[in-house]
Amino acid sequence: MDKKIIDKKQGVEDTELLKEEKDPKQNYIFQKTNITKTGFIIILVALILIVIGITISGAFFGSDVQNP
């Protein structure tokens, strides 16, 4: 008499990464619109600038001290 308890609160986990504009899905992370594309480009450019800035500052402000 081993009965399993099923939790009814847990929903369906079929979340998709990208949703088309006219698709009536409920579980998605990003919607394929111009706002999402613009936001992605802004974030990508910011991350690239941060990496370039760290690289350049490491080259200019690097220490010339050598370990004995």
N, C-alpha and C positions, 0 to 999 in steps of 0.2 A: 504494500500500500504506500508506495513512494510517489507522492504527488508533487509536481513542480509548480511553483508560484510564478506567475507571469506578471511582470510589471506593466500595467496598461498606460502609464504616463510616458514611457519611452516612445518617441515618434519614429517614423520611417527615416532612416539615414541614407537617403539617396541624393545628397547635396552635390550639385555640379559646380564647376568652377565658373563657367561663362553661360549667360542666358542671352538668347537672341532677343531683339526688340519686341517682336510680335508673338513670342512664345509664352503661353500662359503658365509657366512653371512657378512653383512656390519656393523650392529649395535651391537657391543659387547664391554665389558669393559676389560675382561681378556681372553687371548688365552691359551688353555690347552697345554702348551709346557714345556720342561724341564727348560727353562729360568724363566718362571713364577713360577714354583714349587720351584726352587732354591731361587728366590727372596723372595717368601712367607716365606720360612724357615729361611732365614737370618733376615728378619724383625721380625718374631715371636721370634727368639732367642734374638734379641736385646731388644725387649720389655720386655721379661721375665727377662733379666739381669738388666734392669732399675728398674723394680719393686722389684727384690731381693736387689739391691743396696740401694734403698730408704728405704726398710724395715730394712735392717741391719744397715744403718747409723742412722735411728731413734732409734734403740735399743742401739747402742753404744754411740751416742751423745745426748741422751735424757736428759732433764733437771730434776734434783732432787728437784727443788724448788716446794714447795706446796703452794697453795693459803690459805690465813688465814681464 
